[in-house]
Amino acid sequence: MLDIKLIREQPDFVKQQLARAEADPSSIDAVLSFDERRRALLREVETLKAERNAVSKEISKMKEAAERDSKIAAMRIVGDRIAALDREVAEVEEQQRMTMLEIRNLPHPDVPTGPDEDHNVVIAQEGTPRDLDFSARPHWELGAELGIIDFERGVKLSGSRFYVLTGLGAKLQRALIQWLLDLHVEQGYREVYTPFVVKEQCMWNAGQLPKFRDNLYRDEDARLWLVPTAEVPVTNLYADEILDAQQLPIHLCAYTPCFRREQMSAGRDVRGIKRGHQFDKVEMYKFVRPETSYDELERLRADAEATCRALQIPFRTKLLCTGDTGFGSTKTYDMELWAPGQDEWLEVSSCSNVEAFQARRANVRYRAEPGAKPEYVHTLNGSGLGIPRTMIAIMENYQQADGSIRVPDVLRPYMGSIEVIR
């Protein structure tokens, strides 16, 4: 959520930045309209309360019963009007709050202006695609022939966009998750294991609601939501708390399955495990002081890049343009691994600075020093990594002419020293 003071004091700037991010700036006028209405109502309430207080003092001094009763009756009417105005104030405040919850974050000045992913900027690339002496095959062929991915039984169990990993396929995924968690702990993150379902308020706090409602799974009766990413429960670990400055920065990592209703057009990314309604991911997350957040973003990016580098797969880093930067983010880097079987780069990590956008929703604050006024922390999140696309990159980059797949060196200790999947 944006700061209401910023909207009041610099509405034209906010509109300009929203337009730069391909967002409708007209919502700012709605917020200001609600704000003015709220202030007008509060002024009327204060005037009536002042009148009631003054008359109440007069009533206490009146000796004639008729005059006193008349004043009391008049003040009952005033009291009813105050109560009605209080209800209207609450309604206007809720309308303003809901409008503000639908407004995206503002892009950082360093973010390139552009309408879509075609305007993202590649800022780094490491490694060159492996020169195979045979035709690279896609993972869905390799996985099926090796008996490590079963697409038919996935559909049988749960419908389209689901699959079953079997044997060494399941072991490879488990090894990848374990290695990622161990690596991030070595990088200085503290591992947390969170619930995979959360209360609805957690989704609002993390910025998933209301924008992404149609892409989320939920249990209506229990009013619980399946997490679309570990970012959601981790964001809420310190909701409605005031942290001491000494506690910051807080660096956490977490594994969760992720549940999202993938809205896809026919024919787009329909084969394999690139897009599914359920997938696994390891997340890196930071709670930091505002003045350090962009330095922390660069360190977060470096940690994600180090993870890609350790897999010895060609990767590149993109700085996303305004139109492709996520709803809550001010600045985002994407890391992409090369997938020769699909002849494309696959996003496996997205590292973002959200500034105070989530902290303001979740009311996560800190005191810079004892007795100081609480301030909102800044939060950052980064995939470390998304599992299915990383699995794709491993399978397609480490494939051999006979259809087998070599296991990356870093994963072999987690695979019981298995070197090749045959």
N, C-alpha and C positions, 0 to 999 in steps of 0.2 A: 504494500500500500504506500502511496506517495504521501509526503508530508503536507498536511492541509495548509501550513504556513507558506510553503513554496507555491502552492496553487493560488493562495490569496495575494501574495506579494509579487509573483512573476507569472501570471497566467499566460501571457503571450509567449514567454520562453518555453513553458511546459507544452503549450499547443504546438510550437515549432518542433520540439523534440519528438512529440508523439507523431507528428506528420512525417518526420524523418524516419521513424520506425514503421511506417505504413499503417499507423493506427489512427482511428477517427478522433480528432481533437475536440469535437463538439461536446463530449462528455464533460469537459472542463467547465463549459458554460452552465451545464446542468448542476455541477457541484457548487459553483458560485451562486447560482440561483437559490439552491437549497440553503446555502450558507447565509445569504441575505435574509431569506424568509425566517430562518431560525433566529437570527439576531433581532429581527423586528418583533417576533413573538416574545423573545426574552425581555426586550425593552418594555413591551406592554405588560408582561407579567410583573416585572419589577415596579412599574408605575402603580399597578393595582395593589400589589402587596404594600407599597408605601402608603397608599390611600387607606388600606384596611388597618394598618398599624396606627395611623394618625387618628382615624375615627374610633378605633378601639380605646385609645386614651381619652377621647372626648366622652365616649359612652360611660367610662368609669366615673366621670365627674358629673354626669347628668342626674338631676333629681326627679324630673318629671318622667313617669313611667311610659306615657304615650310616646313622647319624643324618643325615649331610649329604645322602646320596642320598634319604632319606625327605623331607627338607625341600624338596629340589629338585623331587621329584615333586609335592609338594603345591603348590608355586609354579607348576608347569606348569598345574595345574588352575585356579589363581587367574588365570593369564595367559589361559587359554582363556575364563574367565568375563569378564574385562575386554574381550577382543576381541568376545565376543558382546554385551556391554553397549554397546560403541562402535557396533556395527552397529545396535542397537536405538535408540540415541540419534539416529543419522543418519536412521533411518526416521521417528521421531517428529518430528524437526526438519523433514523434508520434508513430512509430513502437516500440520504447523502452518503451514509456508510456503504450501502449496497452499490451505489454508483461508483464510489471510489474503489471498491473491491474489484470492479471490472476493468479498471484502468491499468495498463501495463506499466512496467518500470521504464525509466528514461535511459536511452543509450549514452554511454560514456563518450566524451568528445573524440577519443582516439578511434572509435568504431567507424569504419568506412560506411558511407551512405550508399544504400542500394536496396532494391525492392525484393530480391529473392536470392537463393543459394548461388545463382550464377555470378553474383557480385561479391562472394566471399573471396578472401585473399590468402593464397598459400604463402606462409611466411617462413617455413622451414621444411626440409625433406631430408631423410636419412635412408641410405641403402638404395640399391637399384633392384628392380624386379629380376628374379633368378632366370637365367637363360636356360630353359629346359630344352633337352634334345628330343622331346616328344610333345604332343599336344596336351596342354593343361586341361584337366577335366574339372567340372564343377563338383562341389561337395556333395550334392544330392546323389550324384552317380557313385562317387567314391564311398559315401556312407552306406548306401544301400547294398553295394556289392560286397563290402567288408562285413556287413551285418551289424553295424554299430548305430545306424539310424533306421528306425522303422516308421515310415510315414503312414502306411496304411493302418497300422494299429493305433497310431495317434488319432487319426480321424475316426476310427472305430470307437475309441473311448470317449472323445470329447468334441469331435467335429473338425471342420477345416481350421487350419493354422495351428494345429497341435501335432506333436510328434513324440516318439518314444526313443530314448537313447538306451542301447543295450550293450552288455559286455564291456569291452574296452572303450566304447563311446561314452558310456556312463562314467567309467573310471577316469577317462581323460577330462571330462567336465569337472568331476570332483577334485582331481589333481589341480586343475587350473584355478578353481576357487580357493583351495587351500594355499597354493603358492602365492596368489594375489594377496590374501590376508596376511600371510607371513611377511611378504615383501613390504606391505604398507606399515606393519608394526615396526619393521626395521627402519622405515623412513620417518618414524616418529609419531605415527597415528596410534591411538588407543582403540582396540577392537571393542565393539559393543554388539550384542545380539538383541534385537528388538522384536516385538510382536509383528506379525505379518498382516494384522488387521488393526485399524485405528478408529477412534471416534471421529464423527463428522467434523468437529471443530478442528481437528488436526489437519484435515484436508484444506479447510479455509485458511488456516495459519500458514501452511506451506505454499499457498497460491494455486492449489489444484482446483479449488472451487472459487467462483462458479464457472470459470472458463472451460475446464476440461470435463465437466460433468458427464457428457455423453460418452467419454472414453474410459470411464471408471466402472469397476465392479463393486457392488455393495450388497449387503444383507439388510433389506428394508426393515424386517422385524426387529433385529438386534441393533439397528442403526449403526452398524459397523461397516467400514470400507476396506477392501483389500488394497494393499499398498501398491502404487504404480512404480515406486522406487523407494529405496531406503532413505532417501532425502526427506520423505514425509515424517516418519517416526523420529528420525534424528533431529530434525528441525525443532520438534516439540519436546525434546528432552528437558529443555530449560524454559518452557513456556511459563509466563507469569512469574518469572524469577528475576531477582536482581543479583548479578554476579559481582564478586570483588575483582578489581583490576588484576590482582595477582593470579587469578584463575585463567586469565587470557594470555595467549591464545589457547583454545581448546581444539585439538585435532583428533578427529574420530574416523574410524572406518567400520563398515558394516556390510555383511552379506544379507541379501533377501531375494526371494523370488519376486518378480514384478508382474503385475496383472494389468493389462491395458486392452481395451477394445480397439484393435487396429482397424481404422477406417481406410480401406484400400480400394482403388479403382480396379476393375478387371484387367488382368494382364500385367499389373505392376508388382514386382517383387513377390510373385505368388508361389515360386518354387523354393524348396529348401527351408532353411531355418532362419533366414534373415529377418523376417517379420513374423511374430507370433503373439497370441493373446497372453501367453505365459512365458517368461524367460527369467534367467538368473543374472544378477549383477552384483558386483562389489563396488561400494560407494566410498569416496573420501569426502569429509565434511569438516568445515572450520567455523568456529565462532571467534571473532577477532575484534580488536579495537579499530574504529573507523580509519584512523590515520595510517594503519598498516595494511589495509585490505588489498590494495593493488600490488604491493610487494608480495603479499600472501598468494594472490592469484598467480603471479609468475612462478612462485615455488610450487603451487599446485600443478600448474602446467608442466613444470620440470619433472615432478614426480610421475605424472601420467606418461610423459615422453620416456622416462627411464624404464617404465614398465613395458612399453612397446619395444624399446631398444633391447631389453633383456630377452625378448622372444626371438630376436634376430630375424625379424620380418621387416621389409621396407615399410616406412611410415612417413606421413607428412602431417604438418600442423597448419590449420587454417584459422584465421581471425574472421569471425562471422560478421557480415554486414548488418546494418540496422534492421532490414526487413526479415532476416533469418535468425536474429538473436531472439532467444526465448522470452516468454511473457514476463518472467520475473527478473531477468538478467540485465545488467548494464553493459557487460562485456563478456564475450564467450570465445574460448578456443576449442576447436574440435581436433581430435587426433584420429587419423584414418590409417588403417592397415591395407596393404595391397592384397587383392584376391585375384590371382591369375586365372582361376577357373571361370570366374565371372567377368574377368577383364574390367575390374572396377576397384575403386577405393571404398572401403567400408568404414563408416564412423564407429569407433569403439569407445571413445571417451569424449565427453563434453565438459569442459571446466569453466565455471561461471562465477563471477562476483555478483551477488544479489544486493550488495550494500545493506541498507536497513529495511528493505522491502518486506522480507519475511519476518524480521525481528519486530517490526511495527505491528504486524498482524498477530504475531504470537506473544507480543509484549515481553520480549527478552531484552533485558537491560543490564547495565553494569555501572558501578560507581568508579570514576577515575581515581578518587581518593576518599578516605573516610569522611562522611558528612556531605559529600558533593551531590549535586542533583543527578539522579540516574539518567543515563543516555542509552540509546539503542545501540546494540552491537551490530557489526556487519557479519553476514554469513556468506560462505562460499561452498560450492559443491562441485564434485568432479567424479566421473565414472572411472573406476579403476580395476577392472574394465567391464564393459558389457560382454557377457559370456557367449551368446550364440555367434555373434559376428567375429569374435576372437577365435572361436572354434572353427569357423569357416576359414579364416585366414591361416590358421595352423594347418588344417587339412589340405588346403589348396596349395600352400607354399611348400609344405613338406612332403607332398605326394611324390611317388617314384613311378618309373615307367611300368612296373608290374602291378600298379594299383594299390600298393602298400603305402603307409604313411609313417615317416620317421617322427619320433617324439622329440620335441625341442629339449635341448640339454637341461634347461632349468626345471622342466617338469619330470624328468626321469626319476629323481629321488622320490617323487610322489606317486610314481607309477610302478613301484616295486622294481625299478631298474629296467623296465621294459623299454626297449629302444625303437622297436618297429611294431606298428599295428598291421597285421596281415589278415 
